[in-house]
Amino acid sequence: MTERWPALPYLAWKDTCTTLHLWTQIVGKIRFAQTPWMNHSWHVPLYVTATGLTTSPIPHATCTFQIDFDFRDHVLRLLTSAGQDRQIALKPQTVADFHAALFSELNGLGIDVTIDNRPNEIPDAIPFPDDDVHRAYDADAARRFWRILLATHHVLTHFRSGFLGKASPVHFFWGSFDLAVTRFSGRRAPRHAGGVPNLPDDVAREAYSHEVSSAGFWPGGGGVIEEPAFYSYAYPPPEGFADARVKPAAAYFNTQLGEFVLPYEAVRTAPDPAAALMDFLQSTYEAAADLAMWDRASLDCARGVPRKPRPV
């Protein structure tokens, strides 16, 4: 419970990771269905908490509600502004059973929500109510995943504080199943080509309407990287980005993904994991911003310090 950067080999929890990915999509789609569209799909993600992940408060005609994954007690909590509190055990169960249990509880609370039951950003995905294939839940692995998200969230939040320009919250995208933070140059970007599996092209184009440098954590999978890793990319990628020299030494450019990758294990086993991750975030951002000629003199600032106002 106290290990800050626990081991989490992808292949050891692959089945649980896949099931949990689909569960978070169901919960995330409930938030998505009830929330006004925000720029770059910022109304979509979940957020890291002291016990897991949350939707944050969701508006509804009858009340305000939120849904929380608790990876400490291994329950899904449904809380309403009317004082109602319902729980669903997080345990080995099919995606179809999880979906049915969640919507049964919502109906019991008088919350009527309709979602698109097709998983996003997953090739050949099975609709949630029909998915009797994915059913694994390793509680220890889920807890370790949450601990990694928590530690990563702290570093990404500190990194985010060193930027005066437009920047996203540190948030968890259930479509791609990653924790991310994004910086914007303020300039428009070329029209995105789209083509993301099971994601409308207009969603991708709106998300990448402006130049970005984005970084985060991904647990692995998809036949590309079978290990947890940190990543950093730029859109559009400036010329020479793939050849940039970044830190630490274990980081490399993955040509298939088109982004820099730093294996999680290299961070976990570093003398100072947070410093190693910060080096990766800062050096890859600098490579992207310098090569794309961002106005760093106006956008960058010193990272924030608790209780100390930034000098003007």
N, C-alpha and C positions, 0 to 999 in steps of 0.2 A: 504493500500500500504506500510505502514511502519512497521507493526507488524512483528517482527522477527520470532517468533514461533507461528503461528496462529493455532487455533483448526481446525481439519479436520477429523471428525468421518468417518470411511470408509463407513458405510452403508448409510450415507447421500449423498455420491457422487459416490456410487458403479457403477452406469451405466455410468457416465462420465469417471470414472477411466478406465473401460473396453474399452470404445470407444477410449479414448486417448492412451491407451496401443497399440491398433491396428494401430492407426494413426502413432505413433512413429515407429512401426515396418515397415510400408511402407517407411517412410523417411530413417530409418536406413538401410534398405535393398538396397536402392539406393547407399548409401555410400559404403556398403559392396560389391556391384557389381562392383564398379569402383576402389577399393583400394587394393593394393597388401597385401597378407596375412602377418600379424604380429604375433609374439609370443603371445599365450594365447588369441587370438582373439582381440587384442588391436586395430585392424583396424575397429572394429564393432561399438563401443559405440558412443553415443552423449555426449556433454559436456555442463555443466551449464554456462549460461551467465547472464549478468545484466538484461536481459529481458525474459529469458526462457531457451531454449535448442538449440544447434547448431550441425550440422554435422562436422563443421570445413571445410576448403577448400577441394574440391573433384576434382581430375584430370579427364579431359575428352579430347578427341581428338580435339574438337573445342574450348575449353576454360577451365578455372577453375571456378567451381561454388560451392555454399554452400546453404544449406536450414536451415532456422531458425524458430523455434517456438517462437513466441512473445506472452507471456501470460499477458503482460501489455496492449497491443493494440489489442490482440486476432486476430492475423493474422499469416499466414505462409508465410515467405518471401523467394523468390528465387533470389539470387544475383549472377551475373557473373562477370568475370574479364573484359568483354567487356563493362561493365557499365550498363547492363540491370538489371531491378528490377521489379519483378512481385510479386503479393500478392494474397493469397487465404484467405477468411474470415474463422476464426475458430468460428463455430456456430453449432447449432444442424443440423446434416446432416449424412447420412449413410456412413459407411466405403466405400461402393461401389462408392458413389458420391465423397467422398474425394479422393479416388484413381483415379477416372476418371478426376477430376479437376486438380490434381497434374500432371498427365502424359500429359494432354492436354497442360498445361503451359510449361512443359519440351520440348514437341515437338515444341511448338511455339518458343522456344529459340534455337532450333536446337540441343537439347541434346537428343540423342538416348540412352536409358538405358533399359535393360531388367532385371526384378527381378523374383525370385521365389515367387509366389503369395500365398503360404501356410504360415500362421502364425506359428512362432516357439514357442516352450515351452508352448503351450496351448493345452490341450486335446480337441479333437473333434472340432477343429477350422474350421471356414468357410473361404474359399479362399476370398481374399479381393474384387475382382470384383463381387462376388456373395453375399456379406454380406449386406443385407438390414435390418438386425436385430438391429445392434448396431448403434445408432444415437444420443445419449445424449451428450450435451455439456453445462455444468454449468460454466459460465465464472468466477464467484467468486470462485468456488471450484478449478478450474484450476489455478487461480492466487494464491490461498493459497498453493496449492501443490508446485508451483514454489518457493514461499517464503520459504517453508520448505527445498526444495532442496538447495536454496541459503545459508541458515543458516547452514545446515549440511555440505555443501561444504567447508565452512570456517573452521569448526572444523576438518573435515577429512584431509584437506590440512595441517593444523598445526600438526595434529597427524602424517601425512606422513613424516614431516620434521625431526622427531626423529628417523630416521632409515638410516643407511649407506648402507645397502644391497640393492638388487634389489627390487624395489617397483613399482607398477602400478601407472599410473595417477589416479586422482579421476575422475571417468567416469560413465556415465549412460548407463547401458545395457538395450536396448529396448526389448530383448527377455524375460528377467525375470522382467523387469520394476523396476529396483532398482539402486540406486547410491552407488558405491562401491569403496574401495581401498584395495589393496592386498599386503602383504609382503611375501617375499620368503626366505627360509633358504639357498638356493643354492644347496640343495640336491635333487636328483631324487625321485619321489614318485612312489608308486605301481600303476600298470595299473588301470585306472579308469574303473568302471563297465559299464558306460554309462547308457542307459535307461531313459534319460530325454525325456519327451513327445515332439515329432516333432522336435528333434534335432539329427543329425547324431552322432553316438557314437564316430567317429574319431575326431569330433570337441570337445566333452567333454574330450576325452583322451588327446588331445593336450593342452587344457586349463589347465588341472590338471596334466601336465607332471612332475611338481616339487612340493615340499612341500610348503604349503601356510598357512598363517593366514589371513583371509579376513573378512572385516566388512563393514557395510553400512546401508542404510535406504530403507525400503520397505513400500508402502502404505497399504498393507494388501490384503486379498482376498484368493481365491483358496480353500476355505473351511477349511483352517488350522488356520489362525489368522485373525479374522475379525476386525482388528484395525491396524493403522499404527504403525510401530515398527522399532527399530534398531536391527541389528543382528550381530553375530560374530561366525565364525566357523573355524575349522582347517581341512586341508586335507593333509595326512590322520589324523583322530582324534587320538591323543595319548591316551594311557591307563590312565584312571582317569580324562579325560578332563570334562566329564559330571558332575563330583562331585566337580570340582574346585570352590573355593569361589571367587566370583567376585563382583564388585561394579557397581552401587549403589544397595541398598537393593531390589529395584523393579525388578532387572534382575533375570532371571531364565533360566534353560536349558529346551528347548522344545525337548522331545524325538522323536516326529514325524518328526521334521525338522532336528534333530541332530545338533542343534546349540543354542547358548545363544541368548536370546531375551530380549530386554528392551522396554517396551511400550512407544510409543512416548509421550503419555499423561503424563507419569512420568517425562520425560525430560522437556516438555513444562511448567509444573507447578512447576518445581524445582526453588529454589531461584536463582540459577545460571545454566540455562539450558546447556550452553556450557561446564561448568565444570563437570556437571553430565554426559554428553555424553563422555567427554574425560576420565573420570574415567572408564566408561564402555569399551571404546576402549583399554585403556592401560591395565586394569586388565585382560581382556579376551585374549589379545595378550600375556601378561606375562604367563598366565596359559598355553596357547598353546605352547609357545616357551620353557618354563622351562620343561614341561612334555615331550616334544619331544627332549629335550637336544640340542636346537639350540646354536650356538656359539654367545651368546648375547654380550660377551665382544668385539667382532669384528663387530657385526651388529648394536648395539644400539648406540645412541648418544643423546645429549640434543636437545630438540626441537628448531627449528630455531627462531631467533629474527630478525625483520626487520633491515636492514642496518648494521648488525653485522656479519662479517665473522666467520665461525666456526673455532675454534683454531685447529691447526694440531700439 
